[in-house]
Amino acid sequence: MLFGIIPTMPSMTGFEFGTIVLVRFPFTDQRGSKQRPAVVVSSAAYNQARSDVILMAVTSRLRPRPDFGEIGIDDWQAAGLLKASAIKPVLFTMEQKLVVRTLGWLKKRDQTVLRGNLQNIFG
């Protein structure tokens, strides 16, 4: 590992649910984008079969009362994040080759909370 940069793909099988990556995340109004962390919410099977990956935004701007669909990341350091962060219910699809790099991975407990949150969002 050179200069602390983790290779983009966590394994030969590609991205997996719960992988934290750095991407140019588009603003919801489509007026621009910002480099920020995101979490992979598509499955390894989806990511192997397709050239894109489905992501949710990650933010370090924590609210005293999270909006619907926002969840905190308990073990944010293990996920490779620089400070306490939350996952926002903002999804988008991006080509895998546009991922800047992998930052880390959500621990199992945070993955379980994320799966439950996706169920609440999509029903």
N, C-alpha and C positions, 0 to 999 in steps of 0.2 A: 504494500500500500504506500503510494508516494504522496507526501504532503498531506496525509490524513484523508485523501479522497477515496471513497469506496467506489468500486466499479459500478457502472450503471445497473447492470443486471445482477440480482442477488444469487442466481444460480443458472445453470444451463437451461432450465425450464422457463426462464423469464420472470417478469414481475409477478408478485403474489399479493393477495388481499392483505392489507395492513402494511405494505411497504411505504415508507415515507420518502418522497422524491422532491427534488427541486425542479420547478418548471416556470415558464412564463405563463402565468395564469391570466386569462382574459377577464376584464371587468364585465359585469353583467349587462352594462349598457353598450358593450362592444366598442367603446371609444378608446380602448387601449388595453395594456396588460402590464403586469408587474411580476418580477421574479419573486417567487414565494414557495414555501413548502406546500405539498399536497399529499394526500393519502390515497393509495390505490384501493378501489372498492370493487374492481372486477376480479373474477377468479383467475387462477393460474391457467385453467383450461381455456377460458375466453382469451386471455393474453397470448397463449400459444397459437390459437386459431386465427387471430386477427392481428393486424399491424398497429392497432390502436389500444389504448388503455383508458379505463374510466376512473376519474379522480374526483376527490372532494377537497375543497380549500381547507388549509390550516392557517390559523391566525394566532398571533401572540397578544392581540388586543382583547383581553378578557373583560367581560361585562359582569357587573355585580349580580344581575339576573339574566342568565343566557336566554336568547330568543329561542323560539320553537326550533328544534332540530340541532341546536348547538350542544356539543358535549366536550367536556374537558378531557385532556389526555393526562392521566395520572402519572404515568412513568415517561414523561416527556424527554428526559435525558437519555434514556435507553433508546428512544425513537430518533435520536440524533438531532434534536432541536436545541436551540440556544437558550430558550427561556420557556416558562410555563405557557402552554398553548391549548387551543381548542379547535375542534373540527367543526366547520360551518356547513350547513346544508346547501352548499353551492356545488353543483356537479358539472363536469364537462368531460368531453372525450378529446384525446390528443394522440397523435402518432407517437409510438414508443420511442422512435429515434429522436424526437424533440425533447425528451427528458434530459435535463442538464446532468444530473447525477443522483444517486441514491444517498440519502442521509442516514437512514436506519430503518427499524421495523417496530411496529406496535407490539407490546407484550400481549400475551393471550388475554389477560383481563380487559385491556383496552380494546382488543379486537372483538371480544364478546359484547362489550357496551356498544361499539360501533355497529355490529350486526343488529342488535336490538333497536338502535336508533334508525337504521335503514328500514326496519320493519315498521316503525312508527311513522316514518315519512311516506313510505309507499303503500302501506296497508297490507 
